[in-house]
Amino acid sequence: MVDTMGQPLPNRRVLPNFPLAFLIAPFAGSLGAGMLATALAAPYRFGVGPWRYQLGAETLANRLSGTLGIGMLTGFGAYCLAAGYTVIMGAIAVARHRAGKTASLPVALTCGLIAGVLPVACFPLLLGVPTEFTGYDGPGAVWAVAFFLSIAATTSFITSWTFWRLGLKGRETPQDAGTRRRNLAP
């Protein structure tokens, strides 16, 4: 790009947008978790797969609303968890960014996965699996653990990636801004 005099413009980097990252990242993670929960619950609610849920007198509308309800409730729970660890992990990322040590994408995703999956993994292992999963017609305890872990991993991955993309990618640190100003001075 050139200015009106035909001179090239200096390479200007984008300033961080941390408030937007703190607002959008949990929404993105909860949307992904809700969609995954709906997809994972659909075979069980519709009677396909190895579980053969007893459909009885349920109509298609009841089965569909139950499936979507599972997805929305899971999305809401994922939003609450994602908002909590976005504030904690995001504050750490912002503090490191201001110190001039911006995390790379693999580091951000790894930290997000660890922070998001470990608490959720402990839930079914320490507190026990809900009886809806282990009852006569339920899918089983292994499916419950896999369900919770896949939801937690998806939420953590999407939230971490969104926060990094909006708040950290290609952003200049305060040290970079000072260096750029000194280099541009006549």
RODO-2510 file (C-alpha; in nm, 4 decimals, decimal comma):
residues 186
     n   res          X          Y          Z
     1     m     0,0000     0,0000     0,0000
     2     v     0,1180     0,3516    -0,0730
     3     d     0,0173     0,6927     0,0568
     4     t    -0,0954     0,9891    -0,1544
     5     m     0,2670     1,0793    -0,2363
     6     g     0,3472     0,7303    -0,3669
     7     q     0,5593     0,6410    -0,0631
     8     p     0,5121     0,2967     0,0889
     9     l     0,3225     0,2940     0,4153
    10     p     0,5068     0,1515     0,7167
    11     n     0,4147    -0,2007     0,8175
    12     r     0,1471    -0,1299     1,0762
    13     r     0,0373    -0,4136     1,2963
    14     v    -0,3085    -0,4400     1,4473
    15     l    -0,3622    -0,3438     1,8098
    16     p    -0,5050    -0,6118     2,0396
    17     n    -0,8788    -0,6337     2,0829
    18     f    -0,9003    -0,8067     2,4179
    19     p    -1,2547    -0,6955     2,5138
    20     l    -1,3929    -0,8466     2,1938
    21     a    -1,1937    -1,1656     2,2537
    22     f    -1,3291    -1,1946     2,6099
    23     l    -1,6879    -1,1588     2,4820
    24     i    -1,6806    -1,3662     2,1628
    25     a    -1,4619    -1,6631     2,2654
    26     p    -1,7036    -1,8169     2,5217
    27     f    -1,9956    -1,7769     2,2795
    28     a    -1,8014    -1,9545     2,0050
    29     g    -1,7053    -2,2380     2,2402
    30     s    -2,0596    -2,2848     2,3667
    31     l    -2,1994    -2,2850     2,0133
    32     g    -1,9568    -2,5620     1,9161
    33     a    -2,0385    -2,7592     2,2313
    34     g    -2,4120    -2,7284     2,1738
    35     m    -2,3841    -2,8487     1,8149
    36     l    -2,1639    -3,1432     1,9155
    37     a    -2,3962    -3,2397     2,2019
    38     t    -2,6940    -3,2334     1,9671
    39     a    -2,5091    -3,4522     1,7183
    40     l    -2,4021    -3,6980     1,9886
    41     a    -2,7466    -3,7159     2,1503
    42     a    -2,9439    -3,7541     1,8273
    43     p    -2,8771    -4,1269     1,7687
    44     y    -2,9786    -4,2102     2,1251
    45     r    -3,2892    -3,9909     2,1221
    46     f    -3,4034    -4,1173     1,7815
    47     g    -3,3497    -4,4850     1,8593
    48     v    -3,0675    -4,5557     1,6169
    49     g    -2,7384    -4,7105     1,7106
    50     p    -2,6623    -4,9741     1,9705
    51     w    -2,8861    -4,8310     2,2468
    52     r    -3,2331    -4,8602     2,0972
    53     y    -3,3913    -4,6024     2,3260
    54     q    -3,7484    -4,7035     2,4127
    55     l    -3,9480    -4,4604     2,2006
    56     g    -4,2882    -4,5758     2,3189
    57     a    -4,5504    -4,3071     2,2706
    58     e    -4,3023    -4,0282     2,1971
    59     t    -4,3767    -3,8342     1,8852
    60     l    -4,1161    -3,7052     1,6457
    61     a    -4,1618    -3,3544     1,7848
    62     n    -4,0905    -3,4775     2,1385
    63     r    -3,7770    -3,6582     2,0280
    64     l    -3,6571    -3,3587     1,8279
    65     s    -3,7244    -3,1124     2,1103
    66     g    -3,5469    -3,3433     2,3569
    67     t    -3,2427    -3,3634     2,1315
    68     l    -3,2301    -2,9878     2,0840
    69     g    -3,2863    -2,9373     2,4564
    70     i    -2,9836    -3,1530     2,5354
    71     g    -2,7788    -2,9439     2,2928
    72     m    -2,8973    -2,6114     2,4336
    73     l    -2,8516    -2,7146     2,7962
    74     t    -2,5039    -2,8468     2,7210
    75     g    -2,4242    -2,5254     2,5317
    76     f    -2,5328    -2,3163     2,8307
    77     g    -2,3216    -2,5215     3,0695
    78     a    -2,0279    -2,4974     2,8303
    79     y    -2,0746    -2,1203     2,8119
    80     c    -2,0583    -2,0888     3,1903
    81     l    -1,7404    -2,2958     3,2080
    82     a    -1,5844    -2,1284     2,9024
    83     a    -1,6564    -1,7802     3,0362
    84     g    -1,4942    -1,8720     3,3667
    85     y    -1,1749    -2,0073     3,2246
    86     t    -1,1627    -1,7395     2,9536
    87     v    -1,1437    -1,4795     3,2281
    88     i    -0,8713    -1,6708     3,4133
    89     m    -0,6631    -1,7924     3,1191
    90     g    -0,7311    -1,4747     2,9209
    91     a    -0,6034    -1,2589     3,2052
    92     i    -0,2847    -1,4651     3,2126
    93     a    -0,2487    -1,4338     2,8331
    94     v    -0,3060    -1,0570     2,8451
    95     a    -0,0497    -1,0182     3,1249
    96     r     0,2067    -1,2194     2,9283
    97     h     0,1265    -1,0215     2,6133
    98     r     0,1825    -0,6919     2,7942
    99     a     0,5148    -0,8282     2,9199
   100     g     0,6172    -0,8943     2,5588
   101     k     0,5727    -1,2733     2,5634
   102     t     0,2759    -1,3426     2,3379
   103     a     0,1836    -1,7107     2,3269
   104     s     0,1884    -1,8956     1,9968
   105     l    -0,1208    -2,0790     1,8738
   106     p    -0,0003    -2,4293     1,9774
   107     v     0,0809    -2,3038     2,3274
   108     a    -0,2572    -2,1301     2,3577
   109     l    -0,4456    -2,4398     2,2386
   110     t    -0,2520    -2,6706     2,4716
   111     c    -0,3099    -2,4479     2,7744
   112     g    -0,6778    -2,4118     2,6833
   113     l    -0,7249    -2,7866     2,6441
   114     i    -0,5556    -2,8612     2,9755
   115     a    -0,7494    -2,5918     3,1606
   116     g    -1,0816    -2,6909     3,0052
   117     v    -1,0637    -3,0699     2,9929
   118     l    -0,9145    -3,1560     3,3323
   119     p    -1,1958    -3,0146     3,5498
   120     v    -1,4631    -3,1675     3,3274
   121     a    -1,2796    -3,5021     3,3143
   122     c    -1,2809    -3,5145     3,6928
   123     f    -1,6595    -3,4623     3,7077
   124     p    -1,7759    -3,8074     3,5904
   125     l    -1,4734    -3,9860     3,7344
   126     l    -1,4926    -3,8432     4,0872
   127     l    -1,8654    -3,7779     4,1301
   128     g    -1,9931    -4,0761     3,9375
   129     v    -2,1858    -4,1070     3,6166
   130     p    -2,5520    -3,9945     3,6186
   131     t    -2,8060    -4,2762     3,6333
   132     e    -2,9581    -4,1692     3,3006
   133     f    -2,6477    -4,3101     3,1347
   134     t    -2,6098    -4,6302     3,3353
   135     g    -2,9761    -4,7354     3,3618
   136     y    -3,1278    -5,0282     3,1759
   137     d    -3,1902    -4,8310     2,8568
   138     g    -2,8961    -4,5926     2,8957
   139     p    -2,5928    -4,5859     2,6705
   140     g    -2,3433    -4,6722     2,9478
   141     a    -2,0748    -4,5148     3,1609
   142     v    -1,8074    -4,5231     2,8905
   143     w    -2,0312    -4,3228     2,6599
   144     a    -2,0943    -4,0687     2,9369
   145     v    -1,7227    -4,0159     2,9976
   146     a    -1,6598    -3,9903     2,6217
   147     f    -1,9502    -3,7451     2,5880
   148     f    -1,8233    -3,5146     2,8635
   149     l    -1,4624    -3,5292     2,7443
   150     s    -1,5524    -3,4584     2,3804
   151     i    -1,7715    -3,1628     2,4812
   152     a    -1,4965    -3,0241     2,7066
   153     a    -1,2269    -3,0678     2,4427
   154     t    -1,4408    -2,9064     2,1728
   155     t    -1,5345    -2,6119     2,3920
   156     s    -1,1757    -2,5600     2,5054
   157     f    -1,0330    -2,5839     2,1551
   158     i    -1,2821    -2,3436     1,9965
   159     t    -1,2639    -2,0956     2,2853
   160     s    -0,8828    -2,0938     2,2913
   161     w    -0,8548    -2,0591     1,9157
   162     t    -1,1093    -1,7759     1,9031
   163     f    -0,9432    -1,5872     2,1891
   164     w    -0,5994    -1,6249     2,0295
   165     r    -0,7283    -1,5217     1,6874
   166     l    -0,9131    -1,2117     1,8124
   167     g    -0,6808    -1,1040     2,0908
   168     l    -0,3299    -1,2222     2,0173
   169     k    -0,2615    -1,3127     1,6532
   170     g    -0,0414    -1,0610     1,4761
   171     r    -0,0740    -0,8117     1,7582
   172     e     0,2120    -0,5900     1,8568
   173     t     0,3333    -0,5866     2,2116
   174     p     0,4100    -0,2579     2,3883
   175     q     0,7797    -0,3276     2,3253
   176     d     0,7168    -0,3694     1,9497
   177     a     0,5266    -0,0407     1,9379
   178     g     0,8192     0,1450     2,0950
   179     t     1,0656    -0,0145     1,8528
   180     r     0,8473     0,0743     1,5547
   181     r     0,8193     0,4357     1,6686
   182     r     1,1955     0,4639     1,7067
   183     n     1,2543     0,3115     1,3628
   184     l     1,0076     0,5482     1,1953
   185     a     1,1458     0,8619     1,3571
   186     p     1,3306     1,0861     1,1073
***
